[in-house]
C-alpha cells in the first residue's frame, strides 16, 4: 500500500508543476454598474488576457469549460459580484492554455476549492409520444438543418400592425436531422419556451425530415385558442414529447471560495493598465427629424458603432445612469440638452480595447461597458463634457412595506442571487410580459432592478425603505405600459355621438404588481 501511495504522489506532483500560470495578473472589482454589465468571456490580445465584468460563475465557466447550471454549491454572491481580470501571458498562449491559467488564478487569488460530482439539473427531455413518432425518413443527403418557411403578411388578423394576435406562426422545414440534431435545433429555434438545454431520449436512429409550426412565446396568450405552444406542436405534429425533468449531470461542486481576491502585488495594476478605449473616428450630426429616432448605443458589425439621443440621454448612457432617472441625477444642462437630438456614427478600433472580439469562434462586439467608455471619451472630446458629483435632495419612489405581511420568502445564503425572466411561471393577469423570478435578492437590489426594468413607469430613482434585511425569493411581473394604455376598441353597435366604452385591458401596472404580488409599495416622496 505504501508503494502505491508513493507512486500516486509521483504521478500527481508533476501534473501540478506543469499547471500554466499568468506571468502577473491584476484582479479587482469591476467599476461597471450591474445593469450595464456584459460578459463575453476572456480575450487574448496584445500579450494580455482580458476578462471584464465577469461574475465568479462567468470565471469558473471560462476556466473549466462548463455551463452555469452544472456548477453546484458556493455562496449566493457567485452570480452578482463583478470582477475584472487583466493578466500578462507568454507569447503563443492559446485560449485553452489561458483557461488553465485562469484556473490557477482562481485557486490562488480567490482560494477556490472544487471537486467533481453529480447533481440533478433541469433539462427538457425529448422522447417518443404514446402514438409513436410522425417523423419521415430523410429523403436527401443535403446539409442537416432547419430553414424558415415563407410567411404570409399579418393582415386579416384581429388587431393592427404590431398586435401579437395577428402575428403569423413560426414555420420551419427541417431536413437530415438526427434525434440529437432535432433536440439541438428545437432549443435554438424555440428559446422563448425552452430555457434549458434539450436532451434526446428518443432512441430514434437515422436522419429525419419534418415540418413544424408553432406560435412564438410572446404571442401565445394574445392568440388564445388559435395559438399552439412548441410543446403542443412537437406532440401533435412530430409525435414526440418535450418534458422538463431533473437529469443527473456531471458537475463541479464548489467547496469554498473567497468573496474578496487577495491583493495585487505592488505595481501590477500600473504595469497592466490599459489605455481608455476610444473610437478611431466619429461623426456627430443633428438627427434628421423625418427619420425614426435612434436611442441608445448599437454595434452594427465590422468596425461600425452607432449612437443616438438627446445630449442628456447620451451623457446618462456614458455614465451608466438609467435614462428614466437622468432628469433627477444629471443637473446643470441647458434646455437644448433635452430637445436637440444627435446621431453618432463611429469607427471602433481594429486592435486593443474596443475592438470586436471573437469568442468561442463567434464574432462579438466589445463589452457594453467598453462601448460606453468610448462614448464617454467622445463626449469629453467633442462636447467638452466636465462633471463632478454632489448630494442633492430629489424626488424618489420609496420602496416600503404595504399593510400586511410581505409576500416574500426568506432566502438561504447559499441560493444563487439574481433575477431572470421565467416564461413558464403563472401570470396573475393575461395581458403582461413574462414573470421575473428573483432568488436571494435584497430589497436594495430589487429597488435597482425595478428602476431599470420598469423604466416606462419609473421616472424617479427608487430607494429601499422597507427595513427588510437579507436576501429574498419572489416572482413579480407587470404589463408593459404601452399595452396598459391601449385605447379602447370602438363598439360598432354604439349609437353615434355616445361616449366610448372603456375596455378592460386585463393588465397590471408595476405599482399594482409590487403591492399585489409582493406586499410592498412604491411611494413618491
NUGUNU-631028 format. One record per residue (C-alpha): x, y, z; residue number from 1; residue in one letter. Coordinates in steps of 0.2 Angstrom, whole numbers, plus 2048, in hexadecimal, padded with zeros to 3 digits. Layout:
REM residues N
NODE  xx  yy  zz  nr rest
NODE   X   Y   Z NUM    a
...
***
This chain:
REM residues 525
NODE  xx  yy  zz  nr rest
NODE 800 800 800   1    x
NODE 80E 80C 804   2    x
NODE 816 809 7F3   3    x
NODE 805 80D 7EA   4    x
NODE 803 81D 7F4   5    x
NODE 815 823 7F0   6    x
NODE 812 81F 7DD   7    x
NODE 802 829 7DE   8    x
NODE 80A 838 7E5   9    x
NODE 818 837 7D8  10    x
NODE 80B 837 7CA  11    x
NODE 801 846 7D1  12    x
NODE 810 851 7D6  13    x
NODE 816 853 7C4  14    x
NODE 805 857 7BE  15    x
NODE 803 865 7CB  16    x
NODE 815 86C 7C6  17    x
NODE 80F 86D 7B4  18    x
NODE 800 878 7B8  19    x
NODE 802 887 7AD  20    x
NODE 800 898 7B6  21    x
NODE 7FF 8AA 7B1  22    x
NODE 80F 8B4 7B2  23    x
NODE 807 8C1 7BD  24    x
NODE 7F4 8C5 7BF  25    x
NODE 7EA 8D4 7C4  26    x
NODE 7DA 8CE 7CD  27    x
NODE 7CD 8DB 7D3  28    x
NODE 7BB 8DF 7D5  29    x
NODE 7B3 8E6 7C5  30    x
NODE 7AE 8F8 7C5  31    x
NODE 79F 8F3 7B9  32    x
NODE 78E 8F6 7C0  33    x
NODE 785 8E5 7C1  34    x
NODE 777 8E9 7B4  35    x
NODE 784 8EE 7A8  36    x
NODE 78F 8DF 7A9  37    x
NODE 792 8D4 79A  38    x
NODE 79E 8C5 79A  39    x
NODE 7A4 8BC 78B  40    x
NODE 7B2 8B2 793  41    x
NODE 7C5 8B5 793  42    x
NODE 7CE 8BC 784  43    x
NODE 7E0 8BB 77F  44    x
NODE 7E8 8CA 778  45    x
NODE 7F8 8D4 778  46    x
NODE 801 8C7 784  47    x
NODE 7F2 8C9 791  48    x
NODE 7E4 8BE 796  49    x
NODE 7D5 8CA 799  50    x
NODE 7C4 8C5 7A1  51    x
NODE 7B9 8D3 7A6  52    x
NODE 7A9 8D4 7B0  53    x
NODE 7A9 8C2 7B5  54    x
NODE 7A0 8BA 7C3  55    x
NODE 7A9 8AC 7CC  56    x
NODE 79D 8A0 7C3  57    x
NODE 7A3 8A8 7B2  58    x
NODE 7B5 8A5 7B8  59    x
NODE 7B3 893 7BD  60    x
NODE 7A9 88F 7AD  61    x
NODE 7B8 896 7A2  62    x
NODE 7C5 88E 7AD  63    x
NODE 7BD 87C 7AD  64    x
NODE 7B3 87D 79D  65    x
NODE 7A3 879 7A6  66    x
NODE 791 880 7A5  67    x
NODE 78A 88A 7B4  68    x
NODE 77D 87E 7B9  69    x
NODE 78A 870 7BB  70    x
NODE 793 87A 7C8  71    x
NODE 78D 875 7D9  72    x
NODE 78F 87C 7EB  73    x
NODE 797 88C 7F0  74    x
NODE 790 89C 7F7  75    x
NODE 782 8A7 7F0  76    x
NODE 78D 8B5 7EA  77    x
NODE 795 8AA 7DC  78    x
NODE 789 8B1 7CF  79    x
NODE 789 8C3 7D5  80    x
NODE 79A 8CA 7D9  81    x
NODE 7A4 8D0 7C9  82    x
NODE 7B7 8CF 7C7  83    x
NODE 7C4 8D4 7BA  84    x
NODE 7D2 8C9 7B6  85    x
NODE 7E1 8D0 7AC  86    x
NODE 7F0 8C5 7AB  87    x
NODE 801 8C4 7A2  88    x
NODE 803 8B4 797  89    x
NODE 812 8AC 78F  90    x
NODE 813 8AD 77C  91    x
NODE 809 89F 773  92    x
NODE 7FD 89D 781  93    x
NODE 7ED 894 77A  94    x
NODE 7DC 897 781  95    x
NODE 7DC 885 789  96    x
NODE 7ED 889 792  97    x
NODE 7E6 89A 798  98    x
NODE 7D7 891 79F  99    x
NODE 7E3 885 7A9 100    x
NODE 7EC 895 7AF 101    x
NODE 7DB 89C 7B5 102    x
NODE 7D8 88C 7BF 103    x
NODE 7E9 88F 7C8 104    x
NODE 7E4 8A1 7CB 105    x
NODE 7D3 89D 7D2 106    x
NODE 7DC 890 7DE 107    x
NODE 7E9 89C 7E3 108    x
NODE 7E1 8AD 7E4 109    x
NODE 7CF 8A8 7E9 110    x
NODE 7D4 897 7F2 111    x
NODE 7C7 88E 7E7 112    x
NODE 7C6 87C 7EC 113    x
NODE 7BB 870 7E2 114    x
NODE 7B8 85E 7DF 115    x
NODE 7AF 853 7D1 116    x
NODE 79D 84D 7D5 117    x
NODE 78C 84A 7CE 118    x
NODE 77D 854 7D1 119    x
NODE 76B 854 7CA 120    x
NODE 76A 862 7BD 121    x
NODE 759 868 7B4 122    x
NODE 759 863 7A2 123    x
NODE 74C 861 795 124    x
NODE 74B 84E 790 125    x
NODE 746 84A 77F 126    x
NODE 73D 839 77E 127    x
NODE 731 82F 772 128    x
NODE 71F 832 776 129    x
NODE 712 824 77A 130    x
NODE 70C 824 767 131    x
NODE 71D 822 760 132    x
NODE 728 82E 756 133    x
NODE 721 837 747 134    x
NODE 732 83B 740 135    x
NODE 736 837 72E 136    x
NODE 747 82F 729 137    x
NODE 752 83B 720 138    x
NODE 750 83B 70E 139    x
NODE 760 844 709 140    x
NODE 772 846 70E 141    x
NODE 774 858 710 142    x
NODE 77A 862 71E 143    x
NODE 771 85F 72E 144    x
NODE 767 86E 735 145    x
NODE 757 877 736 146    x
NODE 751 886 72B 147    x
NODE 743 892 72E 148    x
NODE 734 891 722 149    x
NODE 72E 8A0 718 150    x
NODE 721 8A9 723 151    x
NODE 711 8B1 71D 152    x
NODE 70E 8C3 723 153    x
NODE 706 8C7 734 154    x
NODE 6F6 8CE 72C 155    x
NODE 6E5 8C7 730 156    x
NODE 6E9 8C4 742 157    x
NODE 6DF 8CB 751 158    x
NODE 6EA 8DA 754 159    x
NODE 6F5 8E7 74B 160    x
NODE 707 8E7 747 161    x
NODE 712 8E1 756 162    x
NODE 703 8D8 75E 163    x
NODE 709 8C7 764 164    x
NODE 6F8 8BF 760 165    x
NODE 6FB 8C3 74D 166    x
NODE 70D 8BD 74C 167    x
NODE 710 8AE 741 168    x
NODE 715 89D 749 169    x
NODE 727 898 748 170    x
NODE 729 88A 73A 171    x
NODE 739 881 736 172    x
NODE 73E 873 72B 173    x
NODE 74C 867 732 174    x
NODE 756 85A 728 175    x
NODE 763 84D 72C 176    x
NODE 762 84F 73F 177    x
NODE 766 841 74B 178    x
NODE 75D 840 75B 179    x
NODE 76B 84A 764 180    x
NODE 76A 857 756 181    x
NODE 758 859 758 182    x
NODE 75A 85C 76B 183    x
NODE 768 869 767 184    x
NODE 75E 872 75A 185    x
NODE 74E 873 765 186    x
NODE 758 87B 773 187    x
NODE 760 888 767 188    x
NODE 74F 88B 75D 189    x
NODE 743 88C 76C 190    x
NODE 74E 894 77A 191    x
NODE 73F 89E 780 192    x
NODE 738 88E 786 193    x
NODE 747 883 789 194    x
NODE 751 88C 796 195    x
NODE 75C 87C 799 196    x
NODE 765 871 78D 197    x
NODE 75C 863 785 198    x
NODE 762 851 787 199    x
NODE 75D 843 77A 200    x
NODE 756 834 782 201    x
NODE 74C 82D 773 202    x
NODE 758 81F 76E 203    x
NODE 753 823 75C 204    x
NODE 760 81E 74F 205    x
NODE 764 827 73E 206    x
NODE 761 838 737 207    x
NODE 750 83F 736 208    x
NODE 746 84C 72D 209    x
NODE 737 856 734 210    x
NODE 72E 866 734 211    x
NODE 729 86F 744 212    x
NODE 71D 87E 748 213    x
NODE 71B 887 758 214    x
NODE 716 897 760 215    x
NODE 724 8A2 767 216    x
NODE 724 8A3 77A 217    x
NODE 720 8B6 77A 218    x
NODE 711 8B4 76F 219    x
NODE 70A 8A4 777 220    x
NODE 6FE 8AC 784 221    x
NODE 6F8 8B9 777 222    x
NODE 6F3 8AC 76B 223    x
NODE 6E9 8A2 778 224    x
NODE 6E2 892 770 225    x
NODE 6EA 896 75F 226    x
NODE 6FB 894 767 227    x
NODE 706 884 768 228    x
NODE 714 883 774 229    x
NODE 724 87A 76F 230    x
NODE 720 86C 77B 231    x
NODE 70F 869 773 232    x
NODE 717 86B 761 233    x
NODE 724 85E 765 234    x
NODE 717 852 76C 235    x
NODE 70A 854 75E 236    x
NODE 715 856 74F 237    x
NODE 724 84C 753 238    x
NODE 71D 83F 75F 239    x
NODE 72B 843 76B 240    x
NODE 72A 84A 77D 241    x
NODE 734 858 785 242    x
NODE 734 857 798 243    x
NODE 73D 861 7A5 244    x
NODE 746 854 7B1 245    x
NODE 755 854 7BD 246    x
NODE 763 84A 7B5 247    x
NODE 772 845 7BE 248    x
NODE 781 84E 7B6 249    x
NODE 794 84F 7B9 250    x
NODE 797 85F 7C3 251    x
NODE 7A4 869 7CC 252    x
NODE 7A1 86A 7DE 253    x
NODE 7A8 87A 7E7 254    x
NODE 7AE 876 7F8 255    x
NODE 7B4 888 7FC 256    x
NODE 7B9 898 7F4 257    x
NODE 7BD 8AA 7FB 258    x
NODE 7B2 8B8 7F6 259    x
NODE 7C1 8C4 7F6 260    x
NODE 7D1 8C0 7EC 261    x
NODE 7E2 8C1 7F4 262    x
NODE 7EA 8D2 7F1 263    x
NODE 7F4 8D5 7E1 264    x
NODE 807 8D5 7E2 265    x
NODE 80E 8E7 7E3 266    x
NODE 80F 8EF 7D2 267    x
NODE 805 8E2 7C9 268    x
NODE 7F5 8ED 7C6 269    x
NODE 800 8FA 7BE 270    x
NODE 80B 8EE 7B4 271    x
NODE 7FB 8E7 7AC 272    x
NODE 7F1 8F7 7AB 273    x
NODE 7E7 8F8 79A 274    x
NODE 7E5 909 792 275    x
NODE 7D3 90E 792 276    x
NODE 7CA 908 782 277    x
NODE 7C6 915 775 278    x
NODE 7BE 915 764 279    x
NODE 7CA 917 756 280    x
NODE 7BE 923 74D 281    x
NODE 7AD 92A 74F 282    x
NODE 7A0 935 747 283    x
NODE 793 93F 751 284    x
NODE 784 947 749 285    x
NODE 773 94E 74E 286    x
NODE 767 940 74C 287    x
NODE 75B 940 73C 288    x
NODE 74A 944 743 289    x
NODE 742 93B 735 290    x
NODE 74A 92A 739 291    x
NODE 745 91F 748 292    x
NODE 750 924 757 293    x
NODE 75F 91A 75C 294    x
NODE 760 917 76F 295    x
NODE 76F 90E 777 296    x
NODE 77F 907 772 297    x
NODE 780 8F9 765 298    x
NODE 78E 8EF 75D 299    x
NODE 78A 8ED 74A 300    x
NODE 797 8E0 747 301    x
NODE 7A9 8E2 73F 302    x
NODE 7B0 8F2 745 303    x
NODE 7A0 8FC 747 304    x
NODE 797 902 756 305    x
NODE 789 90E 757 306    x
NODE 781 918 765 307    x
NODE 772 924 766 308    x
NODE 768 92F 772 309    x
NODE 767 93F 77A 310    x
NODE 777 946 783 311    x
NODE 770 941 794 312    x
NODE 76C 92F 78E 313    x
NODE 77D 92D 787 314    x
NODE 786 934 796 315    x
NODE 77B 928 7A1 316    x
NODE 780 919 797 317    x
NODE 792 91E 797 318    x
NODE 792 91F 7AA 319    x
NODE 787 90F 7AC 320    x
NODE 778 919 7B3 321    x
NODE 767 911 7AE 322    x
NODE 75F 91E 7A2 323    x
NODE 74E 91E 7AB 324    x
NODE 757 926 7BB 325    x
NODE 763 931 7B2 326    x
NODE 757 940 7B5 327    x
NODE 75B 93F 7C7 328    x
NODE 76D 93A 7C7 329    x
NODE 774 945 7B9 330    x
NODE 774 957 7BE 331    x
NODE 77A 967 7B6 332    x
NODE 776 963 7A3 333    x
NODE 76F 970 797 334    x
NODE 75D 96E 791 335    x
NODE 763 969 780 336    x
NODE 76A 959 788 337    x
NODE 759 952 789 338    x
NODE 752 958 778 339    x
NODE 761 957 76C 340    x
NODE 764 945 766 341    x
NODE 774 93F 75F 342    x
NODE 77A 931 754 343    x
NODE 78B 929 756 344    x
NODE 794 91D 74A 345    x
NODE 7A5 917 751 346    x
NODE 7B3 90C 74C 347    x
NODE 7B9 900 75A 348    x
NODE 7CB 8FB 75B 349    x
NODE 7D2 8ED 751 350    x
NODE 7DD 8E7 75F 351    x
NODE 7DE 8E9 772 352    x
NODE 7D0 8EF 77D 353    x
NODE 7C0 8F2 774 354    x
NODE 7C4 8E7 765 355    x
NODE 7B7 8D9 761 356    x
NODE 7BB 8C9 769 357    x
NODE 7BA 8B7 763 358    x
NODE 7B4 8AC 771 359    x
NODE 7B1 899 76F 360    x
NODE 7B3 89B 75D 361    x
NODE 7A5 8A9 75B 362    x
NODE 7A8 8BB 758 363    x
NODE 7A2 8C6 767 364    x
NODE 7A1 8D9 76A 365    x
NODE 7AC 8E0 778 366    x
NODE 7A4 8DF 789 367    x
NODE 796 8EC 78B 368    x
NODE 7A1 8F5 799 369    x
NODE 7AF 8F7 78C 370    x
NODE 7A3 8FE 77F 371    x
NODE 79D 90A 78C 372    x
NODE 7AF 90F 791 373    x
NODE 7B2 913 77F 374    x
NODE 7A2 91E 77E 375    x
NODE 7A7 927 78E 376    x
NODE 7B8 92B 786 377    x
NODE 7AF 932 777 378    x
NODE 7A4 93D 782 379    x
NODE 7B4 943 78B 380    x
NODE 7BC 947 77B 381    x
NODE 7AF 94E 770 382    x
NODE 7A2 956 77C 383    x
NODE 7AF 95A 789 384    x
NODE 7A6 951 797 385    x
NODE 7AB 955 7A9 386    x
NODE 7A2 94D 7B8 387    x
NODE 7A4 94C 7CB 388    x
NODE 799 943 7D8 389    x
NODE 78F 94B 7E6 390    x
NODE 780 947 7F1 391    x
NODE 76F 94F 7EE 392    x
NODE 75E 94C 7F4 393    x
NODE 753 944 7E6 394    x
NODE 742 93C 7E3 395    x
NODE 743 929 7E6 396    x
NODE 738 91A 7E7 397    x
NODE 73A 912 7F8 398    x
NODE 738 8FF 7F8 399    x
NODE 72E 8FC 808 400    x
NODE 725 8EE 810 401    x
NODE 712 8EF 80C 402    x
NODE 705 8EB 819 403    x
NODE 706 8D8 81E 404    x
NODE 714 8CC 81C 405    x
NODE 720 8CD 80D 406    x
NODE 71D 8BF 801 407    x
NODE 730 8BA 800 408    x
NODE 739 8AB 806 409    x
NODE 749 8AC 80F 410    x
NODE 758 8A5 805 411    x
NODE 765 89A 80A 412    x
NODE 777 8A2 809 413    x
NODE 77C 894 7FE 414    x
NODE 76F 898 7F0 415    x
NODE 776 8A0 7E1 416    x
NODE 771 8B2 7E1 417    x
NODE 769 8BA 7D1 418    x
NODE 759 8BD 7C7 419    x
NODE 754 8B6 7B6 420    x
NODE 745 8B4 7AC 421    x
NODE 73B 8A4 7AF 422    x
NODE 730 8A1 7A0 423    x
NODE 727 892 7A8 424    x
NODE 722 89B 7B8 425    x
NODE 70F 89E 7BA 426    x
NODE 709 8AF 7B7 427    x
NODE 6FD 8B9 7C2 428    x
NODE 6F5 8C1 7B3 429    x
NODE 6F6 8BC 7A0 430    x
NODE 6FC 8CD 799 431    x
NODE 70E 8CE 79F 432    x
NODE 71F 8C9 79C 433    x
NODE 728 8B9 7A3 434    x
NODE 72A 8B8 7B6 435    x
NODE 73B 8BD 7BD 436    x
NODE 741 8B0 7CA 437    x
NODE 74D 8B7 7D7 438    x
NODE 758 8AC 7E3 439    x
NODE 762 8B2 7F2 440    x
NODE 75E 8C4 7ED 441    x
NODE 760 8D3 7FA 442    x
NODE 753 8E1 7FA 443    x
NODE 761 8ED 7F4 444    x
NODE 764 8E2 7E5 445    x
NODE 751 8E1 7E2 446    x
NODE 750 8F4 7E2 447    x
NODE 75E 8F5 7D5 448    x
NODE 757 8E7 7CA 449    x
NODE 745 8EF 7CA 450    x
NODE 74E 900 7C6 451    x
NODE 756 8F8 7B6 452    x
NODE 749 8EB 7B1 453    x
NODE 739 8F6 7B3 454    x
NODE 741 906 7AB 455    x
NODE 730 90A 7A2 456    x
NODE 728 90C 7B3 457    x
NODE 736 912 7BE 458    x
NODE 73B 924 7BB 459    x
NODE 744 927 7CC 460    x
NODE 751 91C 7D5 461    x
NODE 74B 90E 7E1 462    x
NODE 753 90D 7F2 463    x
NODE 750 8FF 7FE 464    x
NODE 746 904 80E 465    x
NODE 73F 8F3 812 466    x
NODE 74B 8EF 821 467    x
NODE 74B 8DD 81B 468    x
NODE 75D 8D5 81D 469    x
NODE 765 8C7 813 470    x
NODE 760 8BE 803 471    x
NODE 74F 8BA 7FD 472    x
NODE 746 8AE 7F0 473    x
NODE 737 8B5 7E6 474    x
NODE 72F 8B6 7D5 475    x
NODE 729 8C7 7CE 476    x
NODE 722 8CC 7BD 477    x
NODE 718 8DA 7B6 478    x
NODE 710 8E0 7A5 479    x
NODE 71B 8EB 79A 480    x
NODE 715 8FC 79B 481    x
NODE 711 8FE 789 482    x
NODE 706 8EF 78A 483    x
NODE 6FD 8F5 79A 484    x
NODE 6F9 906 792 485    x
NODE 6F2 8FF 781 486    x
NODE 6E2 909 77D 487    x
NODE 6D2 8FF 77E 488    x
NODE 6CC 8F7 76E 489    x
NODE 6BD 900 766 490    x
NODE 6AC 8F7 768 491    x
NODE 6A4 8F5 756 492    x
NODE 693 8F4 75E 493    x
NODE 695 904 769 494    x
NODE 689 913 764 495    x
NODE 691 922 75B 496    x
NODE 698 92F 767 497    x
NODE 697 923 777 498    x
NODE 6A7 922 782 499    x
NODE 6B2 914 77E 500    x
NODE 6B1 905 78A 501    x
NODE 6C1 903 794 502    x
NODE 6C9 8F2 790 503    x
NODE 6D0 8E7 79E 504    x
NODE 6E2 8E5 799 505    x
NODE 6E5 8D7 7A4 506    x
NODE 6F5 8DE 7A9 507    x
NODE 6FF 8E3 7B9 508    x
NODE 70A 8F2 7BB 509    x
NODE 71B 8F0 7C4 510    x
NODE 714 8F9 7D3 511    x
NODE 706 8ED 7D5 512    x
NODE 711 8DE 7D2 513    x
NODE 71D 8E3 7E0 514    x
NODE 70F 8E5 7EC 515    x
NODE 704 8D6 7E7 516    x
NODE 712 8CA 7E3 517    x
NODE 71F 8CF 7F0 518    x
NODE 715 8D7 7FE 519    x
NODE 721 8E7 7FB 520    x
NODE 71D 8F8 7F6 521    x
NODE 725 906 7EB 522    x
NODE 722 917 7F3 523    x
NODE 727 927 7EB 524    x
NODE 730 933 7F8 525    x
***
